[in-house]
């Protein structure tokens, strides 16, 4: 959600409108006509037509035979570039893939991006439930994931309160923590445990554990590591999981330090 108070004085309206058009098309996998785009973006049909033609020329939208527009392949290219920039050194991705193969669990790395908790790298494991949303760039549900908890635990209580107030505490399952008070108690338990954990809070039947890789005064340089698995496996092997995560986190920290 855009903050109207943060609108720059030199905002270029045509660029802003083009991005709104692209967002509208991206939210409609079945495609939209120019008139539909215009209504959703609150623009005139003439303005929308010119914006859509420009986006189509640049490859960001595609016109289908029925006259509707869908997202173009240039968006996929920009996403791949985003993933590469987020991930950092190639060795981070390689380390996650090795861990996923050795343990069978999906592994994730995340950090603060623009003040929000985001997944920046991921490797799927065959023994972990498939979590289609948890991919690089995902920046929702920090309160319901172990990765998010690990990073939010590095903030002050006031900073966390403001974060949760701004981005909300969506209820993903009946076990999701939806009050700041319950969340604070959960983080405290994670600190005592030496590992943040969530069970059934993001997805029923799924458990996730996370530890910090790097701490830094600059919140955007803080990195967390997590893995996901069936809840039953996390309940019976939490100590083993923590040991493996700490070992992997140490290696990732060395990789990140060497790249700086």
N, C-alpha and C positions, 0 to 999 in steps of 0.2 A: 504494500500500500504506500502510495506516495504521500509525503508530508507537504501540504501546500505552503507551509511556512518556510520550507527549505528550498522553495523554487528559486533558481538563480535569476538575477536581474537581466542576464544576457541570454536567457533561454531561447534557443532557436526553435520556433514553433513547428516548422516543417519537419525537422528531425524528430521532435517529440511526437508529432502526429504519425509519422511513418512507423515509429516504434510501437505506438498504440495499435496500429493496423496489424503489424507483425504479431503482436501479442494476441490479438483477437483471432487471427487465423490459426495461430498455434494452439489455441484452446478448443478449436473445432476440427477434430480429425476427419470429419466427413466433408469438410470444405464449406466455404461461405461465398455467396455472390457479393458483388460490389455493393448492392443496396443493403444487404445484411450487415456487411462490414461497416458501412456508413452509419447505420442505426446503432450498432454496438459501440462505435467509437464517437458517436455524437458529432459526425462530420457531414458536410454536404456530399451528395453523390458525385458532383464534379470534382471536388477536392480528393475524395477517396479514389476516384478513377485514376487521377494523375499519380497519386501515391502508389497505388497497386501496380500500375504500369512500370513505374520506376523500380519497385521492389522485384517485379518479375524480370525486368531487364538485367538486374544485378544478381538474379538467381536465388533471392531470399523467399520468393513465393512462386508457385507454379500454377498456371491456368489449365484446368482440365477441360475436356470436350463439352461437358455440361455447363460450362461457364463459371463454375465455382473455383475458388483458389485454396490451395493447401500450402503448407510450409515447403520451401525448396531445399535443395541439397546444400546450398551455401551455409545454412544454419547448422547442418551436421558438421561441416568443416570447422565452423567457429567453435562448436562444442568440443571437437577433438583437440583444438588448440587450447581451449579452456582447461580440459582434463590434463593435458601435458603441463600446462603452467601450474596448475594446482598440485599435481603429484610431486613435483620437484625432481631430484636426480632419478634416472632410470633404475638405479639400484633399489630404490624404495619399492617400486612396483615389483621388481624381481624378488625382493625379500618377502613381500606379502604373498606372492604366488607360491613360493617355496613353503611358507607356513601353511597355506591353504592345502597344499598337496600332502604335506607331512601329517597334519592334524585332521584334515577333512573338513575343517571349519572355515567359514568365510571370514576374512579379516578386512578391517577398515582403518584408515587413517583420517583424522579430521583436525580442523583448527578454526579459529575465528577468521572470517572473511567479511570485511565491511561491518564488523561488530556482531555478526551472526555466526552461530555454530554451523559448519558445513563439512560434509564428507569431501575429502580431496583425493582419495585413492581407495581402491577396493579390489579384492580378489575373491572370487567365489570358491567355496569348498563343497564337495559332493555330499557331505554329511550334514550340512546346515540347511535349514528350510530356506526356500527361495524367497528373497525379500526384494521384489522388483523396484521398490522406491529407493532403496539404499544404494545409490550410485553417486559418483563424483558430481558435486554441485547441489546435492540434496541439502536443504537448509531448514527443514521443519522438524518439529517434534523433539527438540533438544531435551526437554524435560522427561521424555519417555524412552530415551535411548541411553545406554551406558556411556557411549562416546560423548553425548551431550552432557551427561552428568559430570564426567571427568573434567571437561573443559569449564563448565559452569562452576564447579567446585573451586576453581582457581580465582574466581571473582570474590569481591567482598559481598557481604550479605545485602548491602544496599544496591550494589551493582546487579546482583542476581534478581532482586525484587523488581528493579526497573526493567530488566530483560524479560522476565516472565510477564510483567504487566504489559509490555509493548507487544510481545509476540504471542502471548496467550498460552494456555495450558490445555490444548485440545485433548479430549478423551478418546484415545484410540481403542481401548478395551475397557472392560469393567474394572481392571486393575490399575489403570493409568492414574498417576498422582495428579490431582487437579487443584490442590491448594498449596500455596507457598510454604505453609507451616509443615505439611506432610513431606514436602520436597526437601526442606531443610533437614528434617530428621533422617530422611533417606540418605542424604549426602553425608551426614555425620556418621552414619553406620558404615558407609563406604570408606570414609577416611580411616575408621578404626580397622576395617578389614584390609586396607591397603589396596583396594580395588573396587571401583564402582560397578554395581550390578543392577540389572533390571530383569525381571521375570514376568512374562505375560503382559507387560505394560505397553509395549509397542505393537506386538502381534501375539495373539493367543497361541500358546505352545512353544514360543520362542524365548530363549534367554540370551542375554548379552553381557559381556564383561569388558571392562576397559581400565587402562592405566595411562598415566602421562608419559610421554616420550621426552619432551623438553619443557622446561619452565623458563619464563622470561618476563622481564618487566613490561615489555611490549606484548600485549595480549595477542596480537596478530602473529607472533612468533611461537606461541604455545601450540604444541602438537600432542594429540592423544592417539592411542592405539586401542582397537577393540576387536573382539571376535564374537560371532553369533553361532548358536547351536540349539538343539532341542532342550527345553527346560530341564527335563529329567537328567540329561548329561551334565548340565551345569550344576545341578543340585548335588550330584554325587562326586564331582571332580573339580570343585571350585579351586582347591589349593593347587592342583596340577595345572589348571588353566592359568592361575595367577603366575606361577613360576615360569610357564612358557611365555606368557605375555611380557613379563619383566625382562626375560632374556632377549626377546625380539625387540623390545623397546630400547634396550641398551645398544643393540646393534644399529637400530635406526637413528638413535641420537648421535652415534659416532659418524654415521653417513651424512647426516645433516650438518654436523659441525665441520666435517671435511669439505663440504661443498660451499661453506660460507666464505 
